[in-house]
Amino acid sequence: MAKTCWIEREKRKAATVAKYADLRAKMKKEGDYIGLSLLPRNACPARLSKRCQHTGRKRAYIGRFKLSRISFRELALNGLIPGVTKSSW
């Protein structure tokens, strides 16, 4: 499980990105790159990282399910993800 402060930090970054999204789009359209550089650093969407919804893990993230590989495997083996089964041949 990720530390709670890391998860909260990502939530704050997401809120900052949402707050400045319209202003960033307007500045980019106008070509005002000096104004863009004056915005807060966390206003850039590239600074967001994808985290597992279940554990908050940052690495080995499966975007389709919004889970890390470990959480995905546990939930799939328990049959909690519909349509996912362990393959065998």
C-alpha positions as CSV (number, residue, x, y, z in Angstrom):
1,M,0.0,0.0,0.0
2,A,1.3,3.4,-0.9
3,K,1.7,6.1,1.7
4,T,-1.3,8.2,2.1
5,C,0.7,11.4,1.6
6,W,1.6,10.2,-1.9
7,I,-2.0,9.6,-2.8
8,E,-3.1,12.9,-1.4
9,R,-0.3,14.7,-3.3
10,E,-1.5,13.2,-6.6
11,K,-5.1,14.4,-5.7
12,R,-3.8,17.9,-5.1
13,K,-1.9,17.9,-8.4
14,A,-5.0,16.7,-10.2
15,A,-7.0,19.6,-8.6
16,T,-4.4,22.1,-9.7
17,V,-4.4,20.7,-13.3
18,A,-8.2,21.0,-13.4
19,K,-8.1,24.6,-12.0
20,Y,-5.7,25.9,-14.7
21,A,-6.8,23.7,-17.6
22,D,-8.8,26.4,-19.4
23,L,-6.2,29.1,-18.8
24,R,-3.4,26.8,-20.1
25,A,-5.4,25.9,-23.2
26,K,-6.1,29.6,-23.9
27,M,-2.4,30.5,-23.5
28,K,-1.2,27.6,-25.7
29,K,-3.7,28.7,-28.4
30,E,-2.4,32.3,-28.3
31,G,1.3,31.1,-28.2
32,D,2.0,32.8,-24.8
33,Y,4.7,30.6,-23.6
34,I,6.1,33.1,-21.1
35,G,2.7,33.2,-19.4
36,L,2.7,29.4,-19.4
37,S,6.0,29.4,-17.6
38,L,4.6,31.7,-14.9
39,L,1.9,29.2,-14.0
40,P,2.5,26.8,-11.1
41,R,4.6,23.8,-11.9
42,N,1.9,21.3,-10.9
43,A,-0.5,22.9,-13.4
44,C,1.0,20.8,-16.2
45,P,-0.9,17.6,-16.8
46,A,2.4,15.8,-17.6
47,R,3.3,15.9,-13.9
48,L,0.4,13.6,-13.0
49,S,1.1,10.0,-12.5
50,K,-1.3,7.1,-12.8
51,R,-1.9,5.2,-9.6
52,C,-3.7,2.0,-8.8
53,Q,-7.2,2.7,-7.5
54,H,-7.0,-0.2,-5.0
55,T,-3.5,0.3,-3.4
56,G,-2.1,3.5,-4.8
57,R,0.9,1.7,-6.4
58,K,2.5,3.8,-9.1
59,R,4.5,1.1,-11.0
60,A,3.1,-1.7,-13.2
61,Y,-0.2,0.2,-13.8
62,I,-2.7,-1.4,-16.1
63,G,-4.7,1.5,-17.6
64,R,-7.7,-0.4,-18.8
65,F,-8.6,-1.6,-15.3
66,K,-6.9,1.3,-13.4
67,L,-5.1,-1.3,-11.2
68,S,-1.6,-2.4,-10.6
69,R,-0.6,-5.8,-11.8
70,I,-0.6,-7.2,-8.3
71,S,-4.1,-5.9,-7.4
72,F,-5.3,-7.0,-10.9
73,R,-4.1,-10.6,-10.3
74,E,-5.6,-10.9,-6.9
75,L,-9.0,-9.5,-8.0
76,A,-9.1,-11.6,-11.2
77,L,-8.2,-14.8,-9.4
78,N,-11.0,-14.2,-6.9
79,G,-13.4,-13.6,-9.8
80,L,-14.1,-9.9,-8.8
81,I,-13.3,-8.5,-12.3
82,P,-16.1,-9.4,-14.7
83,G,-15.0,-11.0,-18.0
84,V,-11.5,-11.8,-16.8
85,T,-10.4,-15.4,-16.4
86,K,-7.1,-17.1,-16.0
87,S,-6.1,-18.6,-19.3
88,S,-5.0,-22.2,-19.6
89,W,-4.2,-24.3,-22.6
